[in-house]
Amino acid sequence: MSYLVLARKWRPKTFSEVIGQQHVLRALINGLDQDRLHHAFLFAGTRGVGKTTLARILAKSLNCEKGVSSTPCGECQSCQEVDSGRFVDLIEVDAASRTKVDDTRELLDNVQYAPSRGRYKVYLIDEVHMLSTSSFNALLKTLEEPPPHVKFLFATTDPQKLPVTILSRCLQFNLRRLDIPQISGHLASILQQENIEFEEQALAEIARAADGSMRDALSLLDQAISFGAGSVTTEHVHEMLGSISQQQLHNLVAALFNQDGQAALQQSEELSAQGRDFKKTLDELLVSLQRIATLQLVPDLEESDSAIETASNEQLTILSQQIPAETIQLLYQIALHGKRDLPYAADPKSGFDMTLLRMLSFQPMSIDTSNTVTAPNAKPQPVVKPKIEPQQSYAESVSEPKPEQKVAEQTPTIEAVEITPEPTVVNNNTIQLNSTNWLDVTARLKLTAFSRQLADNASFVALEDKTISLAIAPEFAHLANDKAISRLQAALSTELQYDVKLRVQQGETQQSSPTLATERAEQSKLSQQNAKDAIHNDPAVAALKSAFNAEVIESTIKPI
């Protein structure tokens, strides 16, 4: 007997075997059980999500010899013939190869005749959007008033191309892309029944490469079984797909942030030697950076049930706590541009290397060398101490400023000096916190999300017996949640070099010490006023106003 591919062997034969699509299954099952059946159904969705499969199960449910129900017996002759594709009253048409109006008219000539064996004559038209306008017009009248023994089942990957006159006469079901846990879980169940050894991480990689399509996942699984000589391992799947492992990604991100060009390019050499696809590598890098950014700003998201995904999230959480959020955003943007430019590079590896060099070149260079990132589960890397240079953004580096812009940037707009008393140092370099040095201390704390906003908007009240009392205005009370307070308390303990407790109370912050937020607002207001004064007092501006009877639009004035 010839080999039957997994996608055909494990095609669902009942609604209970269908993976996902519960919103569609519920409607179909209730309609069948309550005998509320429409005459035309449209299944829309991307490839491999179950459109044709659902249509065939529905056809089987309609023609089962034991009666119309959502649970066809699967044993009667009608059910077996539908499963094998031999049922005479199930007419399957590929619209992509029969687009002409004559084909449609020939098809509809037999609609008026009763079914030969079944209860209903079912027309299953796949890729229905490929029909011509004339074919849709020929179908329209029959679709509006079909004989009672006829059901139309349409499947399409592009419902926008269907005329609204067709859409309005159908029950439309939009099938969703399957997520990674759904696909990998189903693959694991199949391999267990097939008695084939596998690794969970390998199935997760296949599910990610399938991009929401169960059929694509099963085809890749067939390929992985052949590639691995009867087993499915992570190493073989990476080699087959040309993808990169999560640990390699974490090592690469750590090397980029540490400004370790040698380590980053060494990772590129290893990927090239392993035959990895650099476009897929950039895709995986973008996904990892996006997940790190999400963990930084929304750390309370629910974790995946998968042990593999949970372990990966834990590693990414470690990186998210070590790398500034603005650096992650910059790396993501450069990787996105690198992916766009990759087809124009001399070769994929040189394009990938150039993307890495951009990431190294355009990062802010004022990095605290004590905060060197080490990739989780990786060997410690040597500490790199970059030179401290002015912060430079990726956009600013694209074009060289004009000479007059350089002169303007070198001239400070505000020449105000604020003398802040130095923090009092006691007990072996520990800092005695007070209202005078509160702003300096909080500005140095490495915080993100709510904890940073809490620190910026809280004012110092007192420090008594290692308990810091802070006040926060009522409109910012929502920032003082338990997690934000806990993170701010931990950061203060690290900065002050002794354990402290934090107590936040609502109150008028103006009666206490100032806050970073109010100080920044006042500084911004002062800078804006100085900029306005500079414009209004500029002789060149005065000459322009006089010559052209012009006015200065103050809302457009921005301080340098």
C-alpha positions in Angstrom: 0.0 0.0 0.0 1.4 3.4 -0.9 2.3 5.9 1.8 -0.5 8.4 2.7 0.8 11.8 3.8 -0.1 13.0 7.3 -2.2 15.9 6.0 -4.6 13.4 4.4 -4.3 10.6 6.9 -5.2 12.8 9.8 -7.8 15.0 8.1 -10.7 15.4 10.6 -13.8 13.3 9.8 -16.1 14.7 12.5 -16.6 18.1 14.1 -15.1 16.9 17.4 -11.7 16.2 15.6 -11.4 19.7 14.2 -8.7 21.8 15.9 -9.8 25.3 16.9 -12.5 27.2 15.0 -14.9 26.8 17.9 -16.9 29.9 16.9 -17.7 28.1 13.5 -18.3 24.7 15.0 -20.8 25.9 17.5 -22.9 27.6 14.8 -22.8 24.5 12.5 -23.5 22.0 15.3 -26.5 24.0 16.6 -27.9 24.5 13.1 -27.7 20.7 12.4 -29.1 19.6 15.7 -32.0 22.1 15.6 -32.7 21.6 11.9 -32.1 25.3 11.1 -30.1 24.9 7.9 -29.3 27.6 5.4 -29.0 26.8 1.8 -25.6 28.5 1.2 -22.5 28.5 3.4 -19.3 30.5 2.8 -16.1 29.4 4.6 -13.4 32.1 4.4 -9.9 32.0 5.8 -6.2 31.5 4.9 -4.8 28.3 3.5 -4.8 25.2 5.6 -7.2 26.2 8.4 -10.0 23.7 7.6 -12.4 25.3 5.1 -12.8 22.3 2.8 -12.6 19.9 5.7 -15.5 21.6 7.5 -17.5 21.6 4.2 -17.0 17.9 3.7 -18.0 17.1 7.3 -21.1 19.3 6.8 -21.9 17.4 3.6 -21.5 14.1 5.5 -23.8 15.3 8.3 -26.5 16.3 5.8 -26.5 12.9 4.1 -25.8 10.4 6.8 -28.2 7.5 6.5 -29.0 7.6 10.2 -30.4 11.2 9.8 -29.2 14.8 9.8 -27.2 15.5 12.9 -23.9 17.1 14.0 -22.5 13.6 14.7 -22.6 11.5 11.5 -22.1 7.8 12.1 -19.1 7.4 9.8 -20.1 3.8 9.1 -22.9 3.9 6.6 -22.2 3.8 2.9 -22.9 7.5 2.4 -20.4 8.5 5.2 -17.7 6.2 3.8 -18.2 7.5 0.3 -17.9 11.1 1.4 -14.7 10.3 3.3 -13.2 8.6 0.3 -14.4 11.3 -2.2 -16.7 9.0 -4.1 -20.1 10.3 -3.0 -22.1 10.9 -6.2 -24.3 13.7 -4.7 -21.3 15.7 -3.4 -20.1 17.7 -6.4 -16.7 19.3 -5.8 -15.6 22.0 -8.1 -12.3 23.8 -8.3 -13.3 27.3 -9.4 -9.7 28.2 -10.3 -9.8 25.8 -13.2 -13.5 26.3 -14.2 -13.9 30.1 -14.3 -15.9 30.4 -17.6 -19.6 31.1 -17.6 -20.2 28.0 -19.7 -18.7 25.8 -17.0 -21.0 27.3 -14.4 -24.1 26.9 -16.6 -23.3 23.3 -17.2 -22.9 22.8 -13.5 -26.3 24.4 -12.8 -28.2 22.5 -15.4 -28.4 19.5 -13.0 -29.4 21.5 -10.0 -33.1 20.9 -10.7 -32.8 17.1 -10.5 -33.2 15.3 -7.2 -30.1 13.7 -5.6 -29.2 10.1 -6.8 -28.6 8.5 -3.4 -28.3 11.1 -0.7 -30.8 13.4 1.1 -29.2 16.6 -0.4 -27.3 17.4 -3.5 -24.3 19.3 -2.2 -22.2 21.7 -4.4 -18.8 22.3 -2.9 -17.0 25.1 -4.8 -13.4 25.7 -3.7 -11.7 29.1 -4.3 -15.0 30.5 -5.4 -13.6 34.0 -5.7 -11.9 32.8 -8.9 -15.2 32.7 -10.8 -15.7 35.3 -13.5 -18.3 38.1 -13.2 -20.5 36.3 -15.8 -20.3 33.1 -13.8 -21.4 34.9 -10.6 -24.3 36.3 -12.5 -25.3 32.9 -13.7 -25.1 31.5 -10.2 -27.0 34.4 -8.6 -30.6 33.4 -9.4 -30.1 29.8 -8.4 -28.3 30.8 -5.2 -31.2 33.1 -4.3 -34.0 30.5 -4.8 -32.4 27.0 -4.9 -34.5 23.8 -4.9 -35.0 22.4 -1.4 -32.8 19.4 -2.0 -29.7 21.6 -2.9 -27.0 23.0 -0.6 -24.1 25.3 -1.7 -20.8 25.2 0.2 -18.3 27.8 -0.8 -14.6 28.1 0.3 -12.4 31.0 -0.4 -9.1 32.6 0.8 -10.2 36.0 -0.5 -13.8 36.9 0.4 -13.3 40.5 -0.6 -13.3 39.5 -4.3 -16.8 38.1 -4.0 -19.7 40.3 -5.2 -21.8 41.6 -2.4 -24.8 40.1 -4.1 -23.3 36.6 -3.5 -22.1 37.4 0.1 -25.6 38.6 1.1 -27.1 35.3 0.1 -24.7 33.2 2.2 -24.0 32.4 5.8 -20.4 33.5 6.1 -17.9 31.9 8.5 -14.5 33.4 8.9 -12.0 30.8 10.0 -9.1 32.0 12.1 -5.4 31.2 11.9 -4.4 28.6 14.4 -2.0 29.6 17.1 1.3 27.9 17.9 0.1 25.9 21.0 -2.9 24.5 19.0 -0.7 23.4 16.1 2.2 22.0 18.3 -0.3 20.2 20.6 -2.0 18.5 17.6 1.3 17.5 16.1 2.4 16.0 19.4 -0.8 13.9 19.5 -0.3 12.6 16.0 3.3 11.6 16.6 2.4 9.8 19.8 -0.2 7.8 17.9 2.4 7.2 15.1 5.0 6.1 17.7 7.5 8.6 16.5 10.0 10.2 18.9 10.0 14.0 19.0 11.1 17.1 21.0 8.6 19.7 22.1 10.8 22.6 21.0 11.0 21.0 17.5 7.2 21.0 17.2 7.0 24.6 18.4 9.4 25.6 15.6 7.4 23.7 13.0 4.2 25.4 14.3 5.8 28.8 14.1 7.0 28.2 10.5 3.5 27.0 9.5 2.2 30.5 10.1 -1.3 29.5 11.3 -1.9 26.7 8.8 -2.4 23.2 10.1 -1.9 21.7 6.6 1.4 23.4 6.2 2.4 22.2 9.7 1.6 18.6 8.7 3.5 18.9 5.5 6.5 20.2 7.4 6.2 17.4 9.9 6.3 14.9 7.1 9.4 16.5 5.9 11.0 16.7 9.3 10.3 12.9 9.9 12.1 12.1 6.6 14.9 14.5 7.4 15.4 13.1 10.8 15.2 9.4 9.7 12.1 8.7 11.8 12.5 11.2 14.6 11.8 14.9 15.0 14.5 16.8 16.9 15.1 20.5 17.4 18.5 20.4 15.7 17.1 18.7 12.6 14.2 21.1 12.4 16.4 24.1 12.6 18.7 22.7 9.9 15.7 21.9 7.7 13.9 25.2 8.1 17.1 27.3 8.2 15.9 28.9 11.4 17.8 30.0 14.5 17.5 28.6 18.1 16.2 30.8 20.9 19.6 30.6 22.8 21.4 31.9 19.7 18.9 34.8 19.5 19.5 35.6 23.2 23.3 35.5 22.7 23.0 37.8 19.7 20.8 40.4 21.6 23.2 40.3 24.5 26.2 40.8 22.2 24.5 43.8 20.5 23.7 45.6 23.7 27.2 44.9 25.2 28.6 46.6 22.0 30.6 43.4 21.4 31.0 43.5 17.7 33.3 40.5 17.6 30.7 38.3 19.4 27.9 39.5 17.2 29.8 38.8 14.0 30.9 35.5 15.3 27.2 34.6 15.8 26.7 35.5 12.1 29.6 33.3 11.0 28.1 30.4 13.0 24.7 30.9 11.5 26.2 31.0 8.0 28.2 27.8 8.7 24.9 26.1 9.8 23.2 27.1 6.6 20.6 29.3 8.3 18.3 31.6 6.4 19.2 35.2 7.3 15.7 36.6 6.4 14.2 34.1 8.9 16.9 35.1 11.4 15.9 38.7 11.1 12.2 37.6 11.5 13.1 35.7 14.7 15.1 38.6 16.0 12.2 41.0 15.4 9.9 38.6 17.3 12.3 38.4 20.2 12.8 42.2 20.4 9.0 42.6 20.3 8.5 40.2 23.1 11.2 41.9 25.2 9.5 45.3 24.6 6.2 43.8 25.7 7.7 42.4 28.8 9.2 45.8 29.7 6.0 47.7 29.3 3.3 45.1 30.1 5.1 42.7 32.5 1.9 41.2 33.9 0.8 39.4 30.7 -0.3 35.8 31.1 2.4 33.3 30.5 2.1 30.5 27.9 1.0 27.0 29.1 3.9 25.5 27.1 6.9 24.6 29.1 9.2 25.5 26.2 7.5 28.9 25.7 7.6 29.6 29.5 11.3 28.9 29.6 11.9 31.2 26.6 9.8 33.9 28.3 11.9 33.6 31.5 15.1 34.2 29.5 13.6 37.1 27.7 12.4 38.5 31.0 16.0 38.5 32.3 17.1 40.4 29.1 14.1 42.9 29.5 15.3 43.8 32.9 18.9 44.5 31.8 18.4 46.4 28.5 16.8 49.9 28.3 13.5 50.1 26.6 14.7 52.8 24.2 17.5 50.5 23.0 15.1 47.7 22.3 12.9 50.1 20.2 16.0 51.2 18.3 17.2 47.7 17.6 13.7 46.7 16.4 13.6 49.6 13.9 17.0 48.9 12.5 16.2 45.1 12.2 13.0 46.1 10.3 14.9 48.3 7.9 17.6 45.6 7.5 14.9 43.0 6.5 13.6 45.4 3.9 17.0 46.1 2.5 18.2 42.4 2.5 17.2 41.6 -1.1 19.3 44.5 -2.3 22.5 43.4 -0.5 25.3 41.8 -2.4 24.5 38.6 -0.6 22.3 37.7 2.4 25.1 37.4 4.9 26.7 40.7 4.1 23.3 42.3 4.4 22.7 40.7 7.8 26.2 41.7 9.0 25.6 45.3 7.9 22.3 45.3 9.9 24.3 44.1 13.0 26.9 46.8 12.4 24.2 49.5 12.2 22.8 48.2 15.5 26.2 48.5 17.1 26.9 52.0 15.5 23.7 53.8 16.3 23.2 52.7 19.9 23.6 55.3 22.6 27.1 55.0 23.7 26.7 56.3 27.3 26.4 52.8 28.7 27.0 51.9 32.4 29.6 49.2 32.1 28.4 47.6 35.3 25.2 46.7 33.6 26.7 44.3 31.1 24.2 41.9 29.7 24.8 38.2 29.8 22.5 36.0 27.8 20.6 33.5 29.9 22.2 30.0 30.1 25.2 31.3 28.1 28.8 31.4 29.0 29.9 34.8 30.6 31.2 37.3 28.0 34.0 39.7 28.7 32.9 43.1 29.9 33.2 45.7 27.1 33.8 49.3 28.1 32.7 51.6 25.3 33.8 55.2 25.1 31.3 57.7 26.4 30.1 59.8 23.5 27.1 62.1 22.9 23.9 60.2 22.4 23.1 59.8 18.7 19.9 58.6 17.2 19.5 56.5 14.0 17.5 59.1 12.2 19.9 61.9 13.1 22.8 60.0 11.7 21.3 59.7 8.2 21.9 63.3 7.1 24.8 65.6 8.1 23.6 68.8 9.7 24.1 72.0 8.0 26.9 74.3 9.3 24.4 76.8 10.7 22.6 74.0 12.5 25.9 72.9 14.1 26.5 76.5 15.4 22.9 76.7 16.8 23.3 73.3 18.5 26.6 74.3 20.1 25.0 77.4 21.6 23.1 76.5 24.8 19.6 78.0 25.0 19.5 78.1 28.8 22.4 79.1 30.9 21.0 78.4 34.3 23.1 76.5 36.9 21.3 74.8 39.8 23.4 73.9 42.7 22.3 70.6 44.3 23.9 69.6 47.6 25.9 66.4 47.4 24.2 63.4 49.0 25.4 62.7 52.5 27.5 59.6 52.6 27.5 57.6 55.8 28.3 54.0 56.9 30.7 52.9 54.3 29.5 54.7 51.2 25.7 54.3 52.0 23.6 57.3 51.0 21.4 59.1 53.6 18.3 60.0 51.7 16.7 63.4 52.3 14.4 65.9 50.5 17.5 67.7 49.0 18.9 64.7 47.2 15.7 62.9 46.4 15.5 64.0 42.8 19.1 63.1 42.1 18.7 59.6 43.6 15.5 58.8 41.8 16.8 60.1 38.5 19.6 57.5 38.7 17.3 54.5 39.3 16.9 52.0 36.5 13.1 51.6 36.3 10.5 51.0 33.6 6.7 51.3 33.2 4.6 52.1 36.3 7.6 52.0 38.7 9.3 54.8 36.7 6.1 56.8 36.6 5.6 56.3 40.3 9.2 57.5 41.1 8.8 60.6 38.8 5.5 61.7 40.4 6.2 60.9 44.0 7.7 63.4 46.4 9.9 62.7 49.4 8.3 63.1 52.9 10.6 61.4 55.4 13.1 58.7 56.1 12.6 57.1 59.6 14.1 53.9 60.7 14.8 52.7 57.1 11.2 53.4 56.1 10.8 55.9 53.2 7.6 57.8 53.2 6.5 59.3 49.9 3.5 61.4 48.9 1.7 61.2 45.6 -1.1 63.4 44.2 -4.6 61.8 44.1 -4.7 62.0 40.3 -1.6 59.7 40.2 -2.8 57.3 42.9 -3.3 54.5 40.3 0.5 54.3 39.8 1.0 53.2 43.4 0.1 49.5 42.8 1.9 46.7 44.7 4.2 45.7 41.9 5.3 49.2 41.1 6.0 49.9 44.8 7.9 46.7 45.2 10.1 47.4 42.2 10.8 51.0 43.3 11.6 49.7 46.8 14.1 47.2 45.4 15.7 49.9 43.2 16.1 52.3 46.2 17.6 49.5 48.3 20.2 48.8 45.6 21.0 52.5 45.2 21.2 53.3 48.9 23.1 50.1 49.6 20.8 49.1 52.5 17.3 47.5 52.7 14.5 50.0 52.9 10.8 49.8 53.2 8.6 52.1 51.1 5.3 53.7 52.2 3.3 55.7 49.6 0.4 57.9 50.7 -1.9 60.2 48.9 -1.5 63.8 49.5 -0.6 67.2 48.1 3.0 66.8 46.8 3.5 70.5 46.8 3.7 70.5 50.6 6.5 68.0 50.4 9.7 68.0 48.2 9.4 68.6 44.5 9.0 65.7 42.0 11.0 64.8 38.9 7.8 65.3 36.8 7.1 68.8 38.1 10.8 69.8 37.8 10.9 68.6 34.2 7.6 70.4 33.4 9.0 73.6 34.9 12.3 73.2 33.0 10.4 72.6 29.8 8.2 75.6 30.4 11.3 77.8 31.0 13.0 76.4 27.9 9.9 77.2 25.8 9.7 80.7 27.2 13.4 81.3 26.5 13.0 80.1 23.0 10.1 82.5 22.4 12.0 85.4 23.9 15.0 84.5 21.6 12.8 84.5 18.5 11.0 87.8 19.4 14.3 89.5 20.2 16.1 88.3 17.1 16.9 91.3 14.8 16.5 89.1 11.6 13.0 88.0 12.7 12.1 91.7 13.5 13.3 92.7 10.0 11.1 90.0 8.4 8.1 91.0 10.4 8.6 94.6 9.3 9.2 93.9 5.7 6.4 91.5 5.1 4.0 92.6 7.8 4.4 89.1 9.3 3.5 87.5 12.6 5.3 84.8 14.6 3.2 81.7 15.3 4.3 80.9 18.8 2.9 77.4 18.7 5.5 76.5 16.1 8.5 77.6 18.3 10.4 74.7 19.8 13.5 75.0 22.0 16.7 73.5 20.6 
